[in-house]
Amino acid sequence: MSKKVLVVYYTQSGQLLDIVKSVTASPEKDQGVEIIYEELRPKPPFPFPWKSDEFFQAFPESVQGIPCELEPLKVSGRNDFDLIIIAWQPWYLSPSIPVHAFFQSPAAKGLLSGKPVITVTGSRNMWVMGQQKIKEYIMENGSRLAGNIVLFDRAPNLLSVVSIMRWMFTGKKDRYLGIIPPAGVSQADINGAARFGPLISDALLSGKWDKLQDKLVAAGAVDVKPGLVMIEKRGRAIFNIWARFILKKGPYGSKARAKRLQAFKYYLLAVIYLISPFASIIYMLAKPFRTRAIQKQKTLYQSL
Ligand SMILES: Cc1cc2nc3c(=O)[nH]c(=O)nc-3n(C[C@H](O)[C@H](O)[C@H](O)COP(=O)(O)O)c2cc1C
């Protein structure tokens, strides 16, 4: 019997589509498997490369899950898929605005209800808090998470902040000034994601989803970095406060909130470059005494 897979994705640079295509390369060759790709298209589109003001403008809505408008989905009204793959990226430790918009749409409920879902993430390196929100959305839409694949930039945290800013603001992602590594998920990691495809095929063709995540984790699909999770957890709580504070001044694009957005921008830069290095040093010093707690965190965020 033939199997139909829907891939829902949003991408600005094309990176996330490259990742998901690598994952689906093998299932796509399976006999009787049909894969349909549905791109989320915000109306109007978000800019890429971004200007600084536009980049920070997207902060409160990302954090509070306030959706943008989307062009209608091409597959709207269909619900005959055997698997939905959702490829999403974090914006400000939360799902990106177009991804929030998809999950909150009536079309999502129709597509997702009763269906197994696999999530695929392509991020700088902080995806854990966003994935918690994605899990909520999946439950609210009546579907069940069957697998999770996470790709991220493996460069040191403080260097990848520089490379991603350059990438986001200029579109350039090559090596920079000799020491800043290329931005984004490495091509080797993108190509390597093809190894998850046969595991997905097995589950899809047999209809048995229960063991998929264990197999994906064993194949290295979810590498949790507890030091970064610690930063994310604190950041998420503070981002919520900032987002509410900015939203009090007005909705997306309103002039009245410009000053508060500017203040947030300086706050964020200070946290990244002044506070987070100290937090990382303290984490490294405490690490030998916290091995059990760290292992527990890894297992927690590797599971569904
Ligand atoms: C506004 C904005 C905020 C971002 N925030 C995060 C973040 O919190 N954590 C993270 O790991 N990456 C973050 N990124 C990087 C994205 O998750 C993603 O990797 C990058 O934008 C490339 O994705 P693309 O496929 O849409 O081009 C952010 C990107 C943008 C544009």
The ligand as an SDF file (V2000), in Angstrom:
LIG
                    3D

 31 33  0  0  0  0  0  0  0  0999 V2000
   15.2060   36.3530   14.3430 C   0  0  0  0  0  0  0  0  0  0  0  0
   16.0670   35.1290   14.5100 C   0  0  0  0  0  0  0  0  0  0  0  0
   16.2750   34.6080   15.7880 C   0  0  0  0  0  0  0  0  0  0  0  0
   17.0320   33.4370   15.9540 C   0  0  0  0  0  0  0  0  0  0  0  0
   17.1400   32.8730   17.2020 N   0  0  0  0  0  0  0  0  0  0  0  0
   17.7670   31.6820   17.3450 C   0  0  0  0  0  0  0  0  0  0  0  0
   17.7730   31.0150   18.6160 C   0  0  0  0  0  0  0  0  0  0  0  0
   17.1720   31.4630   19.6020 O   0  0  0  0  0  0  0  0  0  0  0  0
   18.4560   29.8380   18.7250 N   0  0  0  0  0  0  0  0  0  0  0  0
   19.1390   29.2990   17.6710 C   0  0  0  0  0  0  0  0  0  0  0  0
   19.7670   28.2570   17.8500 O   0  0  0  0  0  0  0  0  0  0  0  0
   19.1200   29.8830   16.4410 N   0  0  0  0  0  0  0  0  0  0  0  0
   18.4360   31.0440   16.2670 C   0  0  0  0  0  0  0  0  0  0  0  0
   18.3650   31.6310   15.0090 N   0  0  0  0  0  0  0  0  0  0  0  0
   18.9180   30.8890   13.8430 C   0  0  0  0  0  0  0  0  0  0  0  0
   17.7880   30.1050   13.1590 C   0  0  0  0  0  0  0  0  0  0  0  0
   17.2450   29.1420   14.0400 O   0  0  0  0  0  0  0  0  0  0  0  0
   18.2330   29.3810   11.8820 C   0  0  0  0  0  0  0  0  0  0  0  0
   19.1960   28.4410   12.1410 O   0  0  0  0  0  0  0  0  0  0  0  0
   18.7520   30.3230   10.8300 C   0  0  0  0  0  0  0  0  0  0  0  0
   17.9120   31.4580   10.7810 O   0  0  0  0  0  0  0  0  0  0  0  0
   18.7770   29.6780    9.4530 C   0  0  0  0  0  0  0  0  0  0  0  0
   17.5200   29.1120    9.1840 O   0  0  0  0  0  0  0  0  0  0  0  0
   16.7720   29.1580    7.7970 P   0  0  0  0  0  0  0  0  0  0  0  0
   16.6410   27.7230    7.3340 O   0  0  0  0  0  0  0  0  0  0  0  0
   15.4240   29.7890    8.0330 O   0  0  0  0  0  0  0  0  0  0  0  0
   17.5810   29.9700    6.8500 O   0  0  0  0  0  0  0  0  0  0  0  0
   17.6300   32.8000   14.8220 C   0  0  0  0  0  0  0  0  0  0  0  0
   17.4370   33.3600   13.5520 C   0  0  0  0  0  0  0  0  0  0  0  0
   16.6560   34.4820   13.4070 C   0  0  0  0  0  0  0  0  0  0  0  0
   16.4260   35.0250   12.0010 C   0  0  0  0  0  0  0  0  0  0  0  0
  1  2  1  0
  2  3  1  0
  2 30  2  0
  3  4  2  0
  4  5  1  0
  4 28  1  0
  5  6  2  0
  6  7  1  0
  6 13  1  0
  7  8  2  0
  7  9  1  0
  9 10  1  0
 10 11  2  0
 10 12  1  0
 12 13  2  0
 13 14  1  0
 14 15  1  0
 14 28  1  0
 15 16  1  0
 16 17  1  0
 16 18  1  0
 18 19  1  0
 18 20  1  0
 20 21  1  0
 20 22  1  0
 22 23  1  0
 23 24  1  0
 24 25  2  0
 24 26  1  0
 24 27  1  0
 28 29  2  0
 29 30  1  0
 30 31  1  0
M  END
$$$$
